[in-house]
Amino acid sequence: MQRKTTTIRRRKNDALITAASVRIFRKKVYEYYEQSGRSLPWRKNPTPYRVVVSEVMLQQTQVERVIEKFPEFLNAIPNFNSLARAPLLKLLRVWSGMGYNRRALALKSLAQQVVHDHHGKLPCDPEYLRTLPGIGKYTAGAIAAFAFNKPVVFMDTNIRRVFIHEFFSNRDAIHDEEIVPIVEQTLDTQDPRRWYNALMDYGTMLKREHGNPNRKSVHYIRQRPFENSNRQVRGKILKVLVAESPLRAAQIVSKTGMAPERVQANLLRLEVEGFIRKRGMSYSIG
């Protein structure tokens, strides 16, 4: 019975996707973008390097924070070559305040691979982009579209929000497999960069003015609390060591204000991951 219901729903949605409905949908999204589109620093002169940095920053950080940090990062580390050579201490200082510091390490590894294998010139193939450190399916698609204006199909929370609101408003438990074909059918292949920018801004507006349609998605997951998490402990340890190194474990405990056993456990993890190194009884940025 469930299989029959699903089939009916999919046929109903398929019937909505006509040439006329695509035109109407694009017109609505573009009209909003022309009137209320955001002026974001990475949209100006969208070189491959600028796009890569912005997309990695945006993976798990609010847009407002990235707007603040993006120019600072580019001023300190302006291209793939300088990122590949950047000392970890400098990189983490510039990254400070962004959180999820593994992304900074991934960016450096990505730059080293691009410099070593492609003389600092990023290839435009989305399948290749997915092989780079820290780049998943969505980020590879975003880089291909925004840096190279490639008509690729990809999904993120804002895009998902738009299509749930416009095409699945009376449904719950919506799977991305149902949405992706509609993303493909409605894609503006003549100017995918502009189209995806418009979708992102439209999706941001929907969250602000219509709640969050993504709650209807089977992929929706609430973010875990940051307070008293291992992410918080790791972030405090790195912040202390970026500001002052080397330090003993007891000094790090004192400066972070975190429990000794949690500091010690995270020191071990950070050392294994290459963030820090231990010499004698003291720790410093690796």
C-alpha positions in Angstrom: 0.0 0.0 0.0 2.8 2.4 0.9 4.5 1.7 -2.5 1.3 2.6 -4.4 0.9 5.9 -2.4 4.5 6.9 -3.1 4.0 6.3 -6.8 0.9 8.5 -6.9 2.8 11.3 -5.1 5.7 11.1 -7.5 3.4 11.2 -10.5 1.7 14.2 -9.1 4.9 16.0 -8.6 6.2 15.0 -12.1 3.1 16.5 -13.6 3.9 19.9 -12.1 7.3 20.1 -13.9 6.3 21.4 -17.3 8.1 24.0 -19.5 5.6 26.6 -18.2 6.1 25.7 -14.6 9.9 25.9 -14.9 9.6 29.4 -16.4 7.3 30.5 -13.6 9.6 29.1 -11.0 12.7 30.6 -12.4 11.0 34.0 -12.8 10.0 33.9 -9.1 13.5 33.1 -7.9 15.2 35.5 -10.2 12.9 38.4 -9.4 13.6 37.9 -5.7 17.4 37.8 -6.5 17.3 40.9 -8.6 15.4 42.8 -5.8 17.0 41.4 -2.7 20.1 39.3 -3.6 23.0 39.5 -1.2 26.3 41.2 -2.0 28.7 38.6 -0.7 32.5 39.2 -1.0 33.2 35.8 -2.6 30.7 36.5 -5.4 32.9 39.3 -6.6 35.7 38.0 -8.9 34.8 34.3 -8.3 38.2 32.8 -9.0 38.7 29.1 -8.2 40.8 29.9 -5.1 38.3 32.4 -3.7 35.4 30.0 -4.3 37.2 27.1 -2.7 38.1 29.1 0.4 34.5 30.5 0.7 32.8 27.1 0.2 35.0 25.3 2.8 34.4 28.2 5.2 30.7 28.0 4.6 30.4 24.3 5.2 29.8 24.7 9.0 29.9 28.4 9.7 27.2 31.1 9.5 27.4 33.5 6.5 27.8 36.5 8.7 31.0 35.1 10.3 32.4 34.1 6.9 31.8 37.6 5.6 34.0 38.9 8.4 36.8 36.3 8.1 37.0 35.9 4.3 38.8 39.1 3.5 41.2 38.6 6.4 42.0 35.1 5.1 42.7 36.3 1.6 44.9 39.1 2.7 47.0 36.7 4.7 46.9 33.7 2.3 46.0 34.9 -1.2 46.4 31.9 -3.4 46.9 28.1 -3.6 50.7 28.4 -3.5 50.8 30.5 -0.4 48.2 28.2 1.3 50.3 25.2 0.4 53.4 26.7 2.1 51.6 28.4 5.0 52.9 27.4 8.4 50.2 25.7 10.5 50.5 28.3 13.2 49.8 31.1 10.7 46.9 29.2 9.2 45.2 28.6 12.5 45.7 32.2 13.6 43.9 33.4 10.4 41.3 30.7 10.8 40.7 31.5 14.5 37.1 32.0 15.4 35.7 29.9 12.5 35.5 26.6 14.4 35.8 23.1 12.9 39.6 23.5 12.6 39.9 20.3 10.6 38.7 22.4 7.6 41.8 24.5 7.8 44.0 21.4 7.7 42.0 20.1 4.8 42.3 23.4 2.9 46.1 23.2 3.3 46.2 19.6 2.1 44.0 20.5 -0.8 46.3 23.4 -1.8 49.3 21.1 -1.6 47.7 18.6 -3.9 46.7 21.3 -6.4 50.2 22.8 -6.4 51.9 19.5 -6.7 49.7 17.9 -9.3 48.4 20.9 -11.3 51.0 23.7 -10.7 48.5 25.6 -8.6 45.7 25.6 -11.2 42.5 23.9 -10.0 40.8 21.6 -12.5 37.1 22.2 -13.2 36.0 18.5 -13.3 33.5 17.9 -10.4 34.5 14.2 -10.2 38.1 15.3 -9.6 37.1 18.0 -7.2 35.4 15.3 -5.0 38.8 13.5 -4.6 40.3 16.6 -2.9 40.7 16.7 0.9 37.6 18.2 2.7 35.5 18.3 -0.5 32.3 16.3 -0.6 29.7 15.9 -3.3 27.9 19.2 -2.5 31.1 21.3 -2.3 32.5 19.8 -5.5 29.3 20.8 -7.3 29.3 24.3 -5.8 32.9 24.9 -6.8 32.2 23.7 -10.4 29.2 26.0 -10.6 30.5 29.1 -8.9 34.1 29.0 -10.0 33.7 27.6 -13.5 30.0 28.2 -14.3 29.4 24.5 -15.0 25.8 23.3 -15.3 26.1 20.7 -12.5 23.4 19.5 -10.2 24.0 19.6 -6.5 22.1 20.0 -3.2 22.6 21.9 0.0 20.3 23.0 2.8 19.2 26.2 1.1 18.5 24.5 -2.2 16.6 21.7 -0.5 14.6 24.3 1.4 13.5 26.1 -1.9 12.4 22.9 -3.6 10.5 21.5 -0.6 8.7 24.9 -0.2 7.8 25.2 -3.9 7.2 21.6 -4.9 6.5 19.5 -1.8 4.6 21.9 0.5 2.0 19.3 1.4 4.4 16.5 2.1 6.5 15.2 4.9 9.5 12.8 5.0 10.8 14.0 1.6 13.9 12.3 0.3 16.6 14.1 -1.8 16.1 11.4 -4.5 12.7 13.1 -5.1 14.1 16.6 -5.2 17.3 16.1 -7.3 15.4 15.4 -10.6 13.5 18.7 -10.2 16.7 20.5 -9.4 18.0 19.2 -12.7 14.9 20.0 -14.7 14.8 23.6 -13.4 18.5 24.3 -13.7 19.4 27.4 -15.8 22.1 25.8 -17.8 23.0 29.0 -19.6 24.1 30.7 -16.3 24.3 28.2 -13.5 26.4 30.5 -11.3 23.7 33.2 -11.2 21.0 30.6 -10.8 22.5 28.9 -7.8 23.3 32.3 -6.2 19.6 33.2 -6.7 18.5 29.8 -5.2 20.8 30.3 -2.2 19.4 33.7 -1.4 15.8 32.6 -2.0 16.3 29.7 0.4 17.8 32.0 3.0 14.7 34.2 2.8 12.4 31.2 3.2 14.1 30.1 6.4 13.7 33.7 7.8 10.1 34.3 6.7 8.5 30.8 6.5 10.2 28.8 9.3 12.3 26.0 8.0 10.8 23.8 5.3 13.8 21.5 5.7 12.1 20.0 8.7 10.0 18.1 6.2 13.1 16.4 4.8 14.2 12.9 6.0 17.7 14.3 6.0 17.0 17.0 8.6 19.2 16.7 11.7 19.4 19.2 14.5 22.9 20.5 15.2 24.3 19.1 18.4 24.9 21.6 21.2 28.3 23.2 21.2 28.5 24.0 24.9 30.6 21.5 26.8 31.2 19.4 23.6 34.6 18.0 22.5 34.4 20.6 19.7 34.5 23.3 22.4 37.4 21.6 24.3 39.4 21.2 21.1 38.7 24.8 20.0 39.8 26.2 23.4 43.0 24.1 23.4 44.0 25.3 19.9 43.1 28.9 20.7 45.4 28.8 23.8 48.2 27.2 21.9 47.9 29.6 18.9 48.2 32.5 21.3 51.1 31.0 23.4 53.3 28.0 22.8 54.7 25.7 24.1 52.6 25.0 27.2 52.4 22.0 29.5 49.1 20.1 30.0 48.5 21.7 33.4 48.9 25.2 31.9 46.5 24.3 29.1 44.0 23.0 31.7 44.3 26.3 33.6 44.0 28.5 30.6 41.0 26.7 29.0 39.2 26.1 32.3 38.2 22.6 31.1 38.4 19.3 33.0 41.9 17.8 33.1 40.8 14.4 31.7 39.0 16.0 28.8 41.9 18.2 28.0 44.3 15.3 28.1 42.1 13.1 25.9 41.7 15.9 23.3 45.5 16.7 23.4 46.1 13.1 22.3 43.6 13.4 19.5 44.9 16.7 18.3 48.5 15.3 18.2 47.4 12.3 16.2 45.6 14.5 13.7 48.6 16.7 13.2 47.4 19.9 14.8 49.9 19.9 17.7 53.1 18.2 18.7 54.5 17.2 22.0 58.2 17.8 22.9 59.1 16.6 26.4 56.2 17.7 28.6 55.1 20.6 26.5 52.7 21.0 23.6 52.8 23.5 20.6 51.1 23.9 17.3 52.5 21.2 15.0 
